Amino acid sequence: MSSFKKKEIEKRLIKHFSPTELLIKDQSHLHQNHPESKTKSGHFEIKITSEIFLNTNKIDRHRMIYKVLDDLLQSDIHAIKIKALSPNEN
């Protein structure tokens, strides 16, 4: 199931942000014993670089990503760690 979630996250982020770099790591295996893992097993780490993030702050970038993934966050994803950058950032 996590593989499906990872592919869905990737598809949505590519569609909405046209990233020049996108790395998604499924970290779910690190949280298997957490109570939430029985219903929401998805723990992901995302690094994304996009021109869309130019002139936006970190909070707004996270909000943009949360909006795109909202329904997954409500049902399948327990946690995400996000590093969202514009092309001129490392």
C-alpha positions as CSV (number, residue, x, y, z in Angstrom):
1,M,0.0,0.0,0.0
2,S,2.8,2.4,0.8
3,S,4.2,2.0,-2.7
4,F,0.8,3.2,-4.1
5,K,0.8,6.1,-1.7
6,K,4.3,7.1,-2.8
7,K,3.4,7.0,-6.5
8,E,0.3,9.0,-5.8
9,I,2.2,11.7,-3.9
10,E,4.8,11.8,-6.7
11,K,2.1,12.2,-9.4
12,R,0.3,15.0,-7.5
13,L,3.5,16.9,-6.7
14,I,4.7,16.7,-10.4
15,K,1.3,17.8,-11.7
16,H,1.0,20.8,-9.3
17,F,4.6,22.0,-8.9
18,S,6.6,20.8,-12.0
19,P,9.6,20.2,-9.8
20,T,13.2,20.3,-11.1
21,E,14.0,17.9,-8.2
22,L,11.7,15.5,-6.4
23,L,12.8,12.9,-3.8
24,I,10.2,11.0,-1.8
25,K,11.3,8.5,0.8
26,D,8.8,6.1,2.4
27,Q,9.8,6.0,6.1
28,S,6.8,3.9,7.1
29,H,8.9,0.9,8.1
30,L,10.5,3.1,10.9
31,H,7.1,3.5,12.5
32,Q,5.6,0.0,12.3
33,N,5.1,-0.2,16.1
34,H,3.3,3.1,16.5
35,P,-0.4,2.8,17.2
36,E,-1.3,4.9,14.2
37,S,0.5,2.4,11.9
38,K,-2.5,0.1,12.1
39,T,-4.8,2.6,10.3
40,K,-2.4,5.2,8.7
41,S,0.9,3.6,7.9
42,G,2.3,6.4,5.7
43,H,5.3,8.3,6.9
44,F,7.1,10.1,4.1
45,E,10.0,12.5,3.7
46,I,9.8,14.8,0.7
47,K,12.4,17.0,-0.9
48,I,11.1,19.1,-3.7
49,T,12.6,22.0,-5.7
50,S,10.3,24.1,-7.8
51,E,10.2,27.6,-9.5
52,I,6.7,27.9,-7.9
53,F,8.4,28.4,-4.5
54,L,10.3,31.5,-5.6
55,N,9.3,34.4,-3.3
56,T,7.4,32.2,-0.9
57,N,8.3,31.4,2.7
58,K,8.6,28.0,4.2
59,I,5.2,28.0,5.8
60,D,3.4,28.9,2.6
61,R,5.4,26.2,0.7
62,H,4.2,23.6,3.2
63,R,0.7,24.8,3.0
64,M,0.7,24.5,-0.8
65,I,1.9,20.9,-0.5
66,Y,-0.6,20.1,2.3
67,K,-3.4,21.4,0.1
68,V,-2.3,19.1,-2.8
69,L,-2.1,16.1,-0.5
70,D,-5.1,17.0,1.8
71,D,-7.2,13.9,1.2
72,L,-4.3,11.6,1.6
73,L,-3.3,13.3,4.8
74,Q,-6.9,12.7,6.1
75,S,-7.0,9.1,5.2
76,D,-3.6,7.4,4.4
77,I,-0.6,9.5,5.5
78,H,0.2,9.9,9.1
79,A,3.2,12.2,8.8
80,I,5.3,13.9,6.2
81,K,8.6,15.7,6.6
82,I,9.0,18.4,3.9
83,K,12.0,20.3,2.5
84,A,10.6,22.6,-0.2
85,L,13.1,24.8,-2.0
86,S,13.2,27.3,-4.9
87,P,15.9,26.6,-7.6
88,N,18.3,29.1,-6.1
89,E,18.3,27.4,-2.6
90,N,20.2,24.3,-1.4
